[in-house]
Each structure stands twice: as structure tokens, then as C-alpha cells.
């Protein structure tokens, strides 16, 4: 490439790809042009997959892809292709599995060398420019791979064929639906992994994994196993009080590099915020601890302030790096705190946030203190208040004053870059979280935000035939929707319906579920990640286990159960019954890796319960009955609303069994069906509560 010229990525929309548009590497986006060139020139393809908020992606870019020497070697030996893993999770999923099979590990940046027909024969994650830490550097590796390509093609072909064969499905795991024994095994497994001292599971690094906490809360409520709820609540508190939580601006960082939740990997992802809100609202719903409700509100304050697009959708993430350093935006020197607050309030802040003169942030390369501090809640609130001789209310007032002054000062720093892609799947999770929070926390602001995000996807990310597109960026929707896009949006729409009772949300959920079933179904059980008319890749992956986000198959099971109960459609019930046995052996072998399956199976472990409230919208007696249902925990009823005064309301077309349900004597009425048996309607909230409490 000509020095200073832009490569082909300049025409892309992805912030990650645009970050590499000025590299001297002659990058191509994924597409036929790149692979045709590789075939014509008989060169292997160098595939690099990452995302814009990935710290080690930045390191590899600055060290190698911006370096003229390394770029020249890459351009000579390969056709180089860049992929944003958030934009193309289908490509990332396949080649990440290859990397895990070849190396036993995975992560980003992902580096794969493949033949011009896209068959991989080498895989790695971060590769330094020069050899160190036992890792062969690019400047040494590239010539070796070039010689191998020229002189040992047969060996390469064998490795590529072996990799492709290992990617192919090994047969159906359809079996009997896992039952109570598996749920108990999952609890025992998580209890065995629980870190009693610091919360969470296992040692470092520690990830939030809120879907595991959701399972524990549901399991504890159903069985009365208080230990399950305690484990979940202790983990949530430890995370909220640790450095993994942004104590000034709120929101969770990606994960903790240490066991104590102190030192985070500083990127902030939309999906983590959504899932953590769901876990916190669940914990508050289960035990009534106001701390969990407050954490949910704080996360949503961050999301709506910093990740919300003007049009209503939510951006994907914020970077870990700023000013060329990971975490720089979030770190503080003790002297800086004193200059901003004065000596007395600085001492108070140091007690609250664990600020040390030498810093508590350890340089990962040297192991020495940096003089920089990660803010965390170092001591219980009551202890600090007692030492200062002030009330809890006065303590909280002073703490908030300190927080806001530091937050205002931090706003003057160079902010981490925001990835302004809007992804259908992650927005579906956020719609679900906002709608659920609106119900549990009784906050209409969250319902309005959920509605706006759902409307954004509906108006900008759906094709005329109702299909979802995966990504919207720079005014352009693109990329065929995947399983998670449909599953997570259906989840969000179900929650949105139960929060606001707009029948159009339930209708859209059903339509998206129909498309999902038609386009993604595997006849041997479960659903593929890509549709039957998507781009032809090496294989169609089908996942049952959770990753950073829940399994799309597991969320689909949960959705089918709820939609079947809400509509009374036996076809949906049948689909749910079939899907519940998919991945059965995997779930039994390692239940904790399938936490979202367990959440869905918990729904099957309690008697089904459907409640229809008939009444006048916004009337006090209607609201009272709705609130009784929303407070019900163990049965987890599905809730529908039939508005009085409409001859043929939309909900009656979607759920025909509601057609004849109406008010009684002019009063709002509740119709309860439990375990396939319907009871007489009631108008008294106390009587409704008694029926639901019978469990």
C-alpha cells in the first residue's frame, strides 16, 4: 500500500473496521473479493477478528498492524481480512471454535490462517510483533507460514481438512427433558464453585455470569433452598461494591482480572448491563433487598445516559482504553482527589472508595504499584458512618456529593471511544431488562425507554417481510439476523407486553418466533445460529451452552413456554416440549454451563399459571389486580390484559380464550388458570393473592 493511503475498510460502517482503515496492512472486509484474490494469487488468507472495545485488539493493532515492517510482511504473504466479531458473530463463532480445537483456548484478537476456500490450518489469539512470553512473534511467524504454504501444501491440506471435519455436527443430542435431578445437580455444582470469601464462582478471572445468578434465584424460590438465594445475592453485592462496577458513573465493566472483583477489564458492554439489571431486579423481587433495586437503577442510569442513541436504540459498548492506556479514564491518584475535594473530604472519599497513596492498581507487566487507584466500596457504609459519628442518611448525602464532584471532574478527561453499532440481539436484552425493571421497580421511565428501543428495531432493522437485520450503524441496517437476534428480541417483546399490555408487542413476538422456527430449525433438534438462506459458511453452528450471553436456544425455549401459555396455542407448547429435550446430554453433563436452559426448565418445574385481568385501562381496581400478579414469585404467572369496552380487542385475536372474559359487576376481574385448570374469576385483590399463594 502507498504510505498514508486508506485501505478498503474505509467504506465500512463498523467502528472496529474503521479503526483499521488507515493501517498499512492491505485489509479487505469479509467477502468474495478477498477470497477471489487469494485464489488468483495462490495465497493463504490472514483472518483477524476482534471488536472495537477489546484492549488486546488495540495492542496488536498498535504493535503490528500500524507497523510498516509487519504490514509489508503480511501483505506479501497473505490476503488480509478483518472482521468485527460483533457484526459477524456467525463467522467469529466458527473460527473461534477452530481456535479452541487447535489450541485449547480462545479469545480476541482471534487470528486464523486459512486456504482461499476458507478452510483453516492455523489459529491463535494475540500474537506479538516479536517473540516473547513463549509466543512466536509475527515477524518470525509470517515467513515460516509462507515457507510452509509453498513447500508443504499437502500437510496444510490435511490440517485444513481435519479442522473442517471436526466442525461438522456429530449427531443429535435430543433426549428426555432434564428434570428436578439436573436442577439439583446444577445447584450443587455452583455451590461447589462458589467463592465464600469474595462471592462469584471460581478464581480469577471472574465474570458476572448473571444468567447463573438468575437460575440460583429461581431455584431457591421454587425449592425453598435459602443457600441458593444467599449465593446469588452475595455475588451481586460483591460485584456492586468492587472495582468491576464504575462507582462514579455506574455500569459494570466486562470482568474482573482478580478474585476480589477489584481490578476490571475496563470495557463496558451493553449486554452485561442488561443481564445484570435482570439479575438485580430478580434478586430484589425474591428478597426485597433495596440494595439490588438501587444497583439496577444505577446501571440503567448509566445506560440511558451514555449508551442510548437519540433515536431510541442502544449502542453496543464503550472501550477499555483512552489516551492509549487501559482504564486511564477510571483511575485516580490520591493527590488528584485532594486537589479536587480538599483534605477533609478527600480523607472521607479515601475511606469510601479505598484510595491509597501508592495506588491499588498493580501494573500487570511489572507487578508494582502504579500510584493509581480503582475506586471501590472498601468498607461497609455503617462502619464509616459510625466512625464519623453521622447518621446513615448524612453519610449517603456526603457520599453522593463526593461522587458527583469526582464524576464532574472525570467528565473533563478524554473519554473512551463508544462503539455506536446498534445490534438487534443486545437491544432485545436491554428491552427485556428495562421492561422487567419497569414492572418490579414501578418506574414508567424504563417502560418508555424499552418501548423506544423496540420501536427502533421495528422501524429500522426489519425488512418488509418481517425479517430482522443484525446491525444498524451510520444510518445503515445490514447483516442477516441470527438466532440470538430473534430469540432476544422475542424475549424483550414478551417482557414489554407484560409491562405495558400493548397487544402489538405480543403479535410481533409471535411473528418473529414463527420466522425463527421456519428459518433456523434443525430437524434433529434445536435451532442453528444462522438461517437456512444465510451465507454459506463452513458449517451451521448450533449451540446449547451459554457464553457471555445466554444460549439463543435456551432463550427460545423460555419464549416458547411463555408464548404457548399466553396464547393457548398447542403448537407452541409442542415446540417447547420438543426443544426442551435438545442438548439433553450436554445439560446433564455440565449443567452450570447451561444456566439459561436451567432458567427455562425451572419454568417447567412449577405448575403453569395464566392470569387474565379484564378491566378499564388505568383504573385503580385494574392496577390493584395487576400489582398482585406482579408480586407473585413462586408461580411466575404469565399475565394478559383484556381491556373493557372494546368489542373485539386485539388480545382476543391473539389469545382467543380471553374473548369472553370481562369485568364483573363493573369491577375489574382476574381470571386464573393453573396447571391446566381454570378457577372462577375474582375481583378482590386479597382473594386473588390467596389463590396465587396456594402455589
C-alpha positions in Angstrom: 0.0 0.0 0.0 1.0 3.6 -0.6 2.1 5.2 2.8 -0.7 7.3 4.2 -3.4 5.7 2.0 -6.6 4.3 3.3 -7.3 0.6 2.7 -10.7 -1.0 1.7 -12.1 -0.8 5.2 -12.6 3.0 4.7 -16.0 2.1 3.2 -17.3 0.1 6.1 -19.7 1.2 8.9 -18.3 -0.8 11.8 -16.3 1.3 14.2 -13.8 -1.6 14.7 -13.2 -1.9 10.9 -12.9 1.9 10.6 -10.2 1.9 13.3 -8.1 -0.2 10.9 -8.8 1.8 7.7 -5.5 3.7 7.9 -3.4 0.6 8.6 -0.6 -0.1 6.1 -2.0 -3.6 6.1 -4.0 -4.1 2.9 -7.1 -5.1 4.7 -10.2 -6.5 3.0 -13.6 -6.8 4.6 -15.0 -10.4 4.6 -16.4 -11.1 1.1 -15.9 -12.7 -2.2 -13.3 -10.1 -3.4 -10.8 -11.1 -0.8 -11.1 -14.9 -1.4 -11.1 -14.5 -5.2 -7.8 -12.5 -4.9 -6.4 -15.2 -2.6 -7.3 -17.9 -5.1 -5.9 -16.0 -8.1 -2.6 -15.2 -6.4 -2.5 -18.6 -4.6 -2.1 -17.0 -1.2 -3.5 -18.0 2.2 -5.9 -15.7 3.9 -4.9 -14.0 7.2 -8.2 -13.5 9.1 -8.1 -11.2 12.1 -11.3 -11.0 14.2 -11.8 -8.5 17.1 -14.1 -5.7 18.3 -13.7 -2.1 19.0 -13.6 -2.1 22.8 -11.1 -5.0 23.0 -7.9 -4.0 24.8 -5.6 -6.7 23.3 -7.0 -6.0 19.9 -5.8 -2.4 20.3 -2.4 -3.7 21.5 -1.9 -6.0 18.5 -3.1 -3.2 16.1 -0.7 -0.6 17.5 2.2 -3.0 17.7 1.8 -4.8 14.4 -1.0 -3.6 12.1 0.2 0.0 12.2 3.8 -1.0 11.8 5.1 -0.7 8.2 7.6 -3.6 8.5 5.0 -6.1 9.8 2.4 -4.8 7.4 4.7 -5.4 4.4 5.3 -9.0 5.5 1.6 -9.6 5.9 0.7 -8.0 2.5 3.4 -10.1 0.8 2.4 -13.4 2.3 -1.3 -13.2 2.7 -4.6 -11.7 1.6 -5.6 -10.0 4.9 -9.3 -9.9 6.1 -10.7 -8.0 9.0 -13.9 -9.0 10.8 -15.8 -7.3 13.6 -17.0 -10.2 15.7 -20.0 -8.3 17.0 -21.1 -7.5 13.4 -20.5 -11.1 12.2 -20.9 -13.4 15.2 -21.5 -16.3 12.7 -18.0 -16.0 11.3 -16.5 -15.4 14.7 -18.3 -18.4 16.2 -17.0 -20.8 13.6 -13.3 -19.7 13.6 -13.3 -19.3 17.4 -14.3 -22.9 17.7 -11.5 -23.8 15.4 -9.1 -21.9 17.6 -10.3 -23.6 20.7 -9.9 -27.0 19.0 -6.4 -26.3 17.7 -5.0 -24.5 20.8 -7.3 -25.4 23.7 -8.1 -21.7 24.3 -9.8 -18.8 22.7 -10.3 -15.0 22.9 -9.8 -11.9 21.0 -8.0 -10.8 18.9 -8.6 -14.0 17.0 -6.0 -14.9 14.3 -6.7 -17.6 11.8 -4.8 -18.6 8.7 -6.9 -20.3 6.0 -6.8 -21.6 2.5 -8.5 -19.5 -0.2 -11.6 -21.7 0.1 -11.8 -20.6 3.8 -10.6 -23.8 5.4 -8.4 -23.0 8.5 -5.0 -24.6 9.2 -3.5 -22.3 11.9 -5.2 -20.4 14.7 -4.1 -18.2 17.7 -5.3 -15.2 19.7 -3.0 -12.3 20.4 0.4 -12.6 18.6 3.1 -10.1 19.5 5.2 -8.4 16.8 8.4 -10.0 18.1 8.7 -13.3 20.0 8.2 -13.0 23.8 6.5 -14.7 26.7 6.9 -18.0 24.8 4.8 -16.6 21.9 6.3 -16.6 18.5 6.2 -13.1 17.0 4.5 -12.2 13.7 7.8 -11.1 12.1 9.1 -14.6 12.7 5.8 -16.5 12.2 4.9 -15.0 8.8 8.0 -16.2 6.9 7.6 -19.7 8.5 4.0 -19.9 7.4 4.9 -18.6 3.9 7.5 -21.4 3.5 5.0 -24.0 4.8 2.5 -22.8 2.2 5.0 -23.0 -0.6 6.7 -26.3 0.3 4.4 -28.4 2.4 1.0 -27.8 0.8 -0.1 -31.4 1.3 0.5 -31.1 5.1 -1.6 -27.9 5.1 -4.4 -29.5 3.2 -4.5 -32.4 5.7 -4.7 -29.9 8.6 -7.4 -27.9 6.9 -9.5 -31.0 6.1 -9.1 -32.2 9.7 -10.3 -28.9 11.1 -13.3 -28.8 8.8 -14.3 -32.3 9.7 -14.1 -31.5 13.4 -16.5 -28.6 12.9 -19.3 -30.8 11.5 -22.2 -31.8 13.7 -21.7 -35.1 15.5 -25.3 -36.1 15.7 -28.4 -35.2 17.7 -28.3 -34.8 21.5 -32.1 -34.9 21.7 -33.2 -36.9 24.7 -35.5 -36.8 27.7 -36.1 -33.4 29.1 -33.8 -32.9 32.1 -35.8 -32.7 35.3 -35.5 -32.0 39.0 -32.4 -34.1 39.5 -30.5 -32.0 36.9 -31.6 -28.8 38.5 -30.4 -30.0 41.9 -27.1 -31.1 40.3 -26.7 -27.6 38.9 -27.2 -26.0 42.3 -24.7 -28.4 43.8 -22.2 -27.6 41.1 -22.5 -23.9 41.5 -22.4 -24.2 45.3 -19.1 -26.1 45.0 -17.6 -23.4 42.8 -18.8 -20.5 45.0 -16.2 -18.3 46.4 -17.4 -17.9 50.0 -15.0 -15.1 50.8 -15.5 -12.8 47.8 -18.6 -14.0 46.0 -18.9 -15.2 42.5 -17.6 -18.6 41.2 -14.0 -19.9 41.0 -10.8 -17.9 41.0 -9.6 -15.2 38.7 -10.6 -14.1 36.2 -14.2 -13.6 37.3 -17.1 -12.9 35.0 -20.5 -11.6 36.2 -22.4 -14.5 34.6 -25.8 -13.1 35.7 -27.7 -16.0 34.0 -26.2 -18.3 36.6 -27.4 -16.0 39.3 -30.9 -15.9 37.7 -31.0 -19.7 37.9 -30.0 -19.7 41.5 -32.7 -17.2 42.4 -35.4 -19.1 40.6 -34.2 -22.4 42.1 -34.1 -21.0 45.6 -37.6 -19.6 45.3 -39.1 -22.8 44.0 -37.4 -25.2 46.4 -37.0 -23.0 49.4 -33.3 -23.5 49.3 -32.1 -20.3 51.0 -28.5 -21.1 50.2 -29.1 -20.6 46.5 -30.5 -17.2 47.1 -27.8 -16.3 49.5 -25.1 -17.2 47.0 -26.7 -15.1 44.3 -27.3 -12.1 46.5 -23.8 -12.2 48.0 -22.3 -12.3 44.5 -24.3 -9.3 43.3 -23.3 -7.3 46.4 -19.7 -8.1 45.9 -19.7 -7.2 42.3 -21.6 -3.9 43.0 -19.0 -2.9 45.7 -16.0 -3.9 43.7 -13.9 -2.1 41.1 -15.7 -4.1 38.4 -18.5 -1.6 39.0 -17.9 2.1 38.0 -18.5 3.7 41.3 -18.9 7.2 39.8 -20.7 6.8 36.5 -22.2 3.4 37.2 -22.4 0.4 35.0 -20.4 -2.9 35.0 -17.1 -3.4 33.4 -16.6 -6.6 31.4 -14.9 -8.8 34.0 -12.6 -8.8 37.0 -9.0 -9.9 36.5 -8.7 -10.8 40.1 -10.6 -12.9 42.6 -11.7 -9.8 44.7 -13.7 -8.1 41.9 -11.2 -5.2 42.3 -9.3 -4.9 39.0 -11.6 -5.0 36.0 -11.0 -5.3 32.3 -12.5 -1.9 31.7 -14.7 -2.1 28.6 -18.4 -1.8 29.2 -20.8 -3.9 27.1 -24.5 -3.3 26.6 -25.3 -7.0 27.2 -23.6 -7.1 30.6 -25.7 -4.1 31.7 -28.9 -5.7 30.5 -28.2 -9.1 32.1 -27.1 -7.6 35.4 -30.2 -5.5 35.6 -32.3 -8.7 35.1 -30.3 -10.4 37.9 -30.7 -7.4 40.2 -34.4 -7.0 39.7 -34.8 -10.7 40.2 -32.9 -10.6 43.5 -35.0 -7.6 44.7 -38.2 -9.4 43.6 -37.1 -12.5 45.5 -35.9 -11.0 48.8 -36.8 -7.3 48.8 -33.3 -6.0 49.5 -33.3 -2.4 48.4 -29.6 -2.6 47.5 -30.3 -4.7 44.5 -33.0 -2.4 43.3 -30.6 0.5 43.7 -28.0 -1.3 41.7 -30.5 -1.9 38.9 -31.4 1.8 38.8 -27.7 2.8 38.7 -27.0 0.5 35.8 -29.9 1.9 33.9 -28.9 5.5 34.7 -25.6 4.8 33.0 -27.1 3.0 30.0 -29.7 5.7 29.4 -27.1 8.5 29.8 -24.2 7.1 27.9 -25.4 4.2 25.6 -28.7 5.5 24.3 -29.0 6.7 20.8 -31.1 9.8 20.1 -33.5 7.5 18.0 -34.1 5.2 21.0 -31.9 2.2 20.3 -28.8 1.4 22.4 -25.2 1.4 21.4 -23.0 -1.7 21.8 -20.2 -0.8 24.1 -17.6 1.6 25.5 -13.8 1.0 25.1 -11.4 -0.1 27.8 -8.7 2.3 26.6 -8.3 6.0 26.5 -5.2 8.1 25.9 -3.5 4.9 24.8 -3.9 3.2 28.3 -6.4 0.7 29.5 -8.6 2.1 32.3 -7.0 5.6 32.2 -10.4 7.2 32.3 -11.4 5.5 35.5 -8.2 5.6 37.6 -7.3 8.2 40.2 -4.2 9.5 42.1 -4.6 10.3 45.8 -3.2 13.8 45.1 -5.7 14.5 42.4 -8.5 13.6 44.8 -7.1 16.0 47.4 -6.8 18.9 44.9 -10.4 18.4 43.8 -12.1 17.8 47.2 -9.8 19.4 49.8 -8.1 17.4 52.6 -11.1 16.6 54.8 -13.5 15.4 52.0 -10.5 13.6 50.4 -10.0 11.6 53.6 -13.7 10.8 53.6 -13.5 9.8 49.9 -10.5 7.6 50.6 -12.4 5.7 53.2 -15.4 5.2 50.9 -13.5 4.3 47.8 -10.4 2.6 49.1 -7.9 5.2 47.8 -4.3 4.5 48.7 -1.3 6.8 48.4 0.7 4.2 46.4 -2.4 3.2 44.5 -4.2 -0.1 44.5 -3.8 -0.7 40.7 -0.9 -3.0 40.1 0.9 -2.9 36.8 0.3 -6.3 35.2 3.6 -6.3 33.5 5.9 -5.4 36.4 3.7 -6.3 39.4 4.5 -2.9 41.0 2.1 -0.3 42.3 1.3 2.5 39.9 0.1 5.3 42.2 -3.3 4.9 40.5 -6.5 3.8 42.3 -9.5 1.8 41.2 -12.5 3.1 43.1 -14.4 0.5 45.0 -16.5 0.4 48.2 -13.8 -0.6 50.6 -15.8 -0.7 53.9 -19.5 -1.2 54.9 -21.5 2.0 54.9 -22.5 1.6 58.6 -18.8 1.3 59.7 -17.8 4.6 58.1 -20.9 6.4 59.3 -20.2 5.2 62.9 -16.5 6.3 62.7 -17.6 9.8 61.6 -20.4 10.0 64.1 -23.1 10.6 61.4 -26.3 9.0 60.5 -26.7 6.7 57.5 -28.7 9.4 55.8 -26.0 12.0 56.3 -23.4 9.5 55.2 -25.2 8.9 51.9 -25.7 12.6 51.3 -21.9 13.3 51.7 -21.0 10.3 49.6 -23.3 11.5 46.8 -21.8 15.0 47.0 -18.3 13.4 46.6 -19.4 11.1 43.8 -20.9 13.9 41.8 -17.8 16.2 42.2 -15.5 13.4 41.1 -17.8 12.5 38.2 -17.9 16.1 37.1 -14.1 16.3 37.1 -13.8 13.0 35.3 -16.1 14.3 32.5 -13.2 16.6 31.5 -10.9 13.7 30.7 -10.6 12.1 27.3 -13.4 9.6 27.2 -13.1 6.0 25.9 -14.4 5.5 22.4 -18.0 4.4 22.2 -18.9 1.7 19.7 -22.1 3.1 18.1 -23.3 0.0 16.4 -26.9 -0.9 17.4 -27.3 -4.7 17.5 -30.7 -6.3 17.4 -29.9 -9.1 19.9 -28.3 -6.9 22.5 -31.1 -4.4 22.2 -33.5 -7.2 22.7 -31.8 -8.0 26.0 -32.0 -4.3 27.0 -35.7 -4.1 26.1 -36.3 -7.2 28.4 -34.3 -5.6 31.2 -36.0 -2.2 31.0 -39.4 -3.7 30.8 -38.8 -6.0 33.7 -37.4 -3.2 35.8 -40.4 -1.1 34.9 -42.6 -3.7 36.5 -40.5 -4.6 39.5 -39.4 -1.1 40.3 -42.6 0.6 39.2 -40.9 3.1 37.0 -42.6 4.3 33.9 -39.4 5.9 32.5 -38.0 2.4 32.0 -41.1 1.3 30.1 -40.9 4.3 27.8 -37.2 3.5 27.1 -38.0 -0.1 26.4 -40.8 0.9 24.0 -38.5 3.3 22.2 -35.8 0.7 21.7 -38.3 -1.9 20.5 -39.7 0.7 18.1 -36.2 1.4 16.8 -35.7 -2.2 15.9 -39.1 -2.5 14.4 -38.8 0.6 12.2 -35.2 0.5 11.2 -34.0 -3.1 11.5 -36.8 -5.1 10.0 -37.2 -5.9 6.3 -40.6 -5.5 4.6 -41.2 -9.3 5.0 -40.6 -9.1 8.8 -37.1 -10.5 8.8 -34.6 -8.9 11.3 -31.3 -7.4 10.4 -28.5 -7.8 12.9 -26.7 -4.4 12.8 -27.6 -0.7 12.4 -24.7 1.7 12.1 -24.2 5.1 10.5 -27.8 5.2 9.3 -27.5 1.8 7.6 -29.1 -1.5 8.7 -27.2 -4.6 7.5 -26.3 -8.3 8.1 -28.8 -11.1 8.1 -30.4 -11.6 11.5 -29.1 -14.6 13.5 -30.8 -16.8 16.1 -29.9 -14.5 19.0 -31.4 -11.5 17.2 -34.8 -13.3 17.0 -34.6 -15.0 20.4 -33.6 -12.0 22.4 -36.0 -9.7 20.7 -38.9 -12.1 21.3 -37.8 -12.2 25.0 -37.8 -8.4 25.1 -41.2 -8.1 23.4 -42.8 -10.6 25.8 -41.5 -8.6 28.8 -42.6 -5.4 27.1 -46.1 -6.7 26.6 -46.4 -7.8 30.2 -45.2 -4.4 31.3 -47.4 -2.2 29.1 -50.0 -4.6 27.6 -49.7 -3.3 24.0 -51.0 -6.2 22.1 -48.9 -5.3 19.1 -45.8 -6.3 21.0 -47.1 -9.8 21.6 -48.1 -10.1 18.0 -44.6 -9.1 16.9 -43.1 -11.6 19.3 -45.2 -14.3 17.8 -44.3 -13.3 14.2 -40.6 -13.3 15.0 -40.9 -16.7 16.7 -42.6 -18.0 13.6 -39.8 -16.8 11.4 -37.2 -18.3 13.8 -39.0 -21.6 13.7 -39.2 -21.7 10.0 -35.7 -20.5 9.2 -33.4 -21.8 12.0 -34.8 -25.2 12.9 -32.6 -28.3 12.8 -34.8 -31.3 12.1 -32.6 -33.3 14.6 -33.5 -30.9 17.4 -32.7 -27.3 18.4 -32.0 -24.3 16.2 -29.0 -23.3 14.2 -27.3 -20.0 14.8 -27.7 -18.9 11.1 -30.9 -19.1 8.9 -31.3 -21.7 6.1 -30.9 -18.9 3.5 -27.9 -17.2 5.1 -24.4 -17.0 3.7 -22.9 -20.5 3.2 -20.0 -20.9 5.7 -18.0 -24.0 6.7 -20.8 -25.2 8.9 -24.0 -24.1 10.6 -23.3 -23.9 14.3 -25.8 -25.0 16.9 -25.1 -24.0 20.5 -26.8 -25.0 23.7 -24.4 -23.7 26.3 -24.1 -20.1 27.4 -21.3 -17.8 26.7 -21.1 -14.1 27.7 -24.8 -14.0 26.7 -27.3 -16.8 27.2 -27.8 -19.5 24.6 -30.2 -18.5 21.9 -31.7 -22.0 22.0 -32.3 -21.7 25.8 -33.9 -18.3 25.4 -36.1 -19.7 22.6 -37.2 -22.5 24.9 -38.2 -19.9 27.6 -40.0 -17.9 25.0 -41.9 -20.8 23.6 -43.1 -21.8 27.0 -44.4 -18.3 27.8 -45.9 -17.8 24.3 -47.7 -21.1 24.5 -49.2 -20.3 27.8 -50.1 -16.7 26.8 -51.9 -17.7 23.6 -53.2 -21.1 24.4 -51.7 -22.3 21.1 -50.9 -26.1 21.5 -48.4 -25.9 18.6 -46.2 -23.6 20.6 -46.5 -25.9 23.6 -45.5 -28.8 21.4 -42.5 -26.9 20.0 -41.4 -26.1 23.6 -41.7 -29.8 24.6 -39.6 -30.9 21.7 -37.0 -28.2 22.2 -36.7 -29.0 26.0 -35.0 -32.2 25.2 -32.4 -30.8 22.8 -28.9 -30.8 24.2 -30.2 -33.0 27.0 -26.9 -34.9 27.4 -24.8 -31.7 27.4 -27.1 -30.1 30.0 -26.8 -33.2 32.3 -23.0 -33.4 31.9 -22.3 -29.8 32.8 -25.5 -28.1 34.0 -23.8 -24.9 35.2 -22.6 -24.1 31.6 -26.3 -24.2 30.6 -27.7 -21.8 33.1 -30.3 -20.3 30.8 -31.6 -23.8 30.0 -32.0 -24.2 33.7 -33.9 -21.0 34.0 -36.3 -22.3 31.3 -36.5 -25.7 32.9 -37.4 -24.0 36.2 -40.5 -22.7 34.4 -41.5 -26.3 33.7 -40.8 -27.4 37.2 -43.7 -25.3 38.7 -47.4 -25.5 37.8 -48.3 -23.4 34.8 -50.3 -20.4 35.7 -52.0 -17.9 33.4 -53.8 -14.8 34.6 -56.0 -12.5 32.6 -57.1 -9.2 34.0 -60.2 -7.7 32.5 -60.8 -4.1 33.3 -60.6 -0.5 32.2 -57.1 0.7 31.4 -55.6 2.9 34.1 -58.5 2.3 36.5 -57.5 1.8 40.1 -59.1 -1.6 40.6 -57.4 -2.8 37.4 -54.0 -1.6 38.6 -54.5 -3.3 42.0 -55.1 -6.7 40.5 -52.2 -6.3 38.1 -49.9 -5.5 41.0 -51.0 -8.6 42.9 -49.9 -10.7 40.0 -46.6 -8.9 39.6 -45.8 -9.5 43.2 -46.3 -13.3 42.9 -43.0 -15.0 42.9 -43.1 -18.8 43.0 -45.8 -19.5 40.4 -44.4 -16.8 37.9 -47.7 -16.5 36.1 -47.9 -15.2 32.6 -50.1 -12.1 32.6 -52.5 -10.8 29.9 -54.8 -7.8 29.9 -58.2 -7.6 28.2 -59.3 -4.0 28.0 -63.0 -3.4 28.8 -65.1 -1.5 26.3 -63.7 -2.9 23.1 -66.0 -5.3 21.1 -63.1 -7.3 19.7 -59.8 -6.3 21.4 -56.6 -7.2 19.7 -55.6 -9.5 22.6 -58.7 -11.6 21.9 -57.5 -12.3 18.4 -54.0 -13.3 19.6 -55.3 -15.3 22.6 -58.9 -16.4 21.7 -59.5 -17.8 25.2 -59.7 -14.3 26.5 -62.6 -13.3 24.2 -65.4 -13.9 26.7 -63.6 -12.6 29.8 -64.8 -9.3 31.1 -65.4 -7.2 34.2 -67.9 -8.4 36.8 -70.5 -6.0 38.1 -68.5 -3.1 36.7 -65.3 -4.1 38.6 -62.0 -5.4 37.2 -61.8 -9.1 37.3 -58.9 -11.6 37.4 -59.2 -15.0 35.6 -56.7 -17.6 36.9 -55.9 -20.8 35.2 -53.4 -23.0 37.0 -51.9 -26.3 35.9 -54.4 -26.6 33.1 -57.4 -25.9 35.3 -59.3 -22.6 35.4 -60.9 -21.1 38.5 -63.8 -18.8 39.0 -62.9 -15.1 38.4 -62.3 -12.8 41.3 -62.5 -9.1 41.8 -60.9 -8.8 45.3 -57.1 -8.3 45.3 -56.8 -10.2 48.6 -58.7 -13.1 47.2 -56.5 -13.1 44.1 -53.4 -13.1 46.2 -54.7 -16.1 48.2 -55.3 -18.1 45.0 -51.8 -17.4 43.7 -50.2 -18.1 47.1 -51.7 -21.6 47.1 -49.0 -22.5 44.6 
